């Protein structure tokens, strides 16, 4: 199963939940559950090193989306973070291991 849609989508859904409810921790819960789900799959398919790298990319994209939100506005910064995350996940976990036939 591909994990990039879950990883990148959870950044967008988490933001949408936080924005719609006004309760930021609800958005954080969405993101924590999603990245934990992904990390379990990455660990099995891509190993510990890539899993750590991808979790760090996820967290860094989340933080950077906050830093650039004043310049780009909220949704564009979230979309950029989701795109970067999705590309990294595809490159480091989904594409390489999906071709080899390993379950992701």
C-alpha positions in Angstrom: 0.0 0.0 0.0 1.3 3.4 -0.9 1.9 5.7 2.1 2.5 9.0 0.4 -1.2 9.9 0.1 -1.6 9.3 3.9 1.5 11.2 4.8 0.8 14.2 2.6 -3.0 14.1 3.0 -2.8 14.1 6.8 -1.0 17.5 6.8 -4.0 18.9 4.8 -6.7 17.1 6.8 -5.0 17.9 10.1 -4.9 21.6 9.2 -8.5 21.5 7.9 -9.7 19.9 11.2 -7.9 22.4 13.3 -9.2 25.3 11.2 -12.8 24.1 11.1 -13.0 23.3 14.8 -10.8 26.0 16.2 -9.2 23.2 18.3 -5.6 22.8 17.2 -4.9 19.6 19.2 -7.6 17.8 17.1 -5.5 18.6 14.0 -2.4 17.4 15.8 -4.1 14.1 16.6 -5.0 13.5 13.0 -1.3 14.1 12.0 0.1 12.0 14.8 -2.1 9.0 14.1 -1.3 9.3 10.3 2.5 9.6 10.7 2.5 6.7 13.2 0.5 4.5 10.7 3.0 5.4 8.0 6.0 4.9 10.2 5.0 1.4 11.0 4.9 0.6 7.2 8.1 2.5 6.5 9.9 0.6 9.2 8.9 -2.8 7.7 9.5 -1.8 4.1 12.3 0.8 4.2 14.2 0.2 7.4 14.9 2.3 10.5 17.1 4.9 8.8 14.6 5.9 6.1 11.8 5.8 8.6 13.6 8.3 10.9 14.4 10.4 7.9 10.8 10.5 6.7 9.4 11.3 10.1 11.9 14.2 10.3 10.8 15.4 6.9 7.2 15.2 8.0 7.9 17.2 11.2 10.1 19.7 9.3 7.5 20.3 6.6 4.9 20.9 9.3 7.2 23.4 11.1 8.2 25.1 7.9 4.6 25.5 6.8 4.0 27.6 10.0 7.1 29.7 9.2 6.1 30.5 5.7 2.4 30.9 6.3 2.8 34.7 6.8 4.3 35.0 3.4 2.3 32.5 1.4 -0.9 32.3 3.6 -2.1 29.3 5.4 -3.4 26.9 2.7 -0.6 27.4 0.2 2.0 26.8 2.9 0.1 23.6 3.9 -0.1 22.5 0.3 3.6 23.1 -0.2 4.4 21.1 3.0 2.2 18.3 1.8 3.8 18.2 -1.6 7.3 18.1 -0.2 6.3 15.4 2.2 4.6 13.3 -0.5 7.5 13.5 -2.8 10.0 12.5 -0.1 7.8 9.6 0.9 7.5 8.5 -2.7 11.2 8.7 -3.3 12.4 7.1 0.0 9.7 4.5 0.7 7.0 4.0 -1.8 8.7 4.0 -5.2 11.9 2.0 -4.3 10.1 -0.7 -2.3 6.9 -0.8 -4.4 9.0 -1.8 -7.5 10.7 -4.5 -5.6 7.4 -6.1 -4.7 7.9 -5.5 -1.0 4.7 -4.6 0.9 4.7 -1.0 2.0 
